[in-house]
Amino acid sequence: MSRNSGKHRVKKLLNLPGRGLVTMVLAAGRRAENGVYNRQYRFDQSQLVHYL
């Protein structure tokens, strides 16, 4: 899969115009108990997550 194919999918999902630009996509989810390797920073979910 091409690295840019995700950008095209996001544009289609969000119905962005052709000139729209996706600069970043963040993956978020619940952490696994054995999946923490570095210091974590927590933010209020309402500041970061917006449901469409």
QUIZIUR-V660201 format. One record per residue. RES is the residue in three letters. SS is DSSP state (helix for helix, strand for strand, loop for the rest). OMEGA is omega in whole degrees, 0 to 359 (999 if undefined). Layout:
BEGIN
((RES;SS;OMEGA) (RES;SS;OMEGA))
END
This chain:
BEGIN
((MET;loop;179) (SER;loop;179) (ARG;loop;183) (ASN;loop;183) (SER;helix;177) (GLY;helix;178) (LYS;helix;179) (HIS;helix;178) (ARG;helix;179) (VAL;helix;178) (LYS;helix;180) (LYS;helix;181) (LEU;helix;182) (LEU;loop;180) (ASN;loop;179) (LEU;loop;177) (PRO;loop;182) (GLY;loop;180) (ARG;loop;178) (GLY;loop;184) (LEU;loop;174) (VAL;loop;183) (THR;loop;182) (MET;loop;173) (VAL;loop;179) (LEU;loop;174) (ALA;loop;181) (ALA;loop;179) (GLY;loop;178) (ARG;loop;182) (ARG;loop;174) (ALA;loop;180) (GLU;loop;181) (ASN;loop;186) (GLY;loop;183) (VAL;loop;182) (TYR;loop;182) (ASN;loop;177) (ARG;loop;181) (GLN;loop;176) (TYR;loop;182) (ARG;loop;176) (PHE;loop;176) (ASP;loop;184) (GLN;helix;182) (SER;helix;177) (GLN;helix;188) (LEU;helix;187) (VAL;loop;178) (HIS;loop;181) (TYR;loop;181) (LEU;loop;999))
END
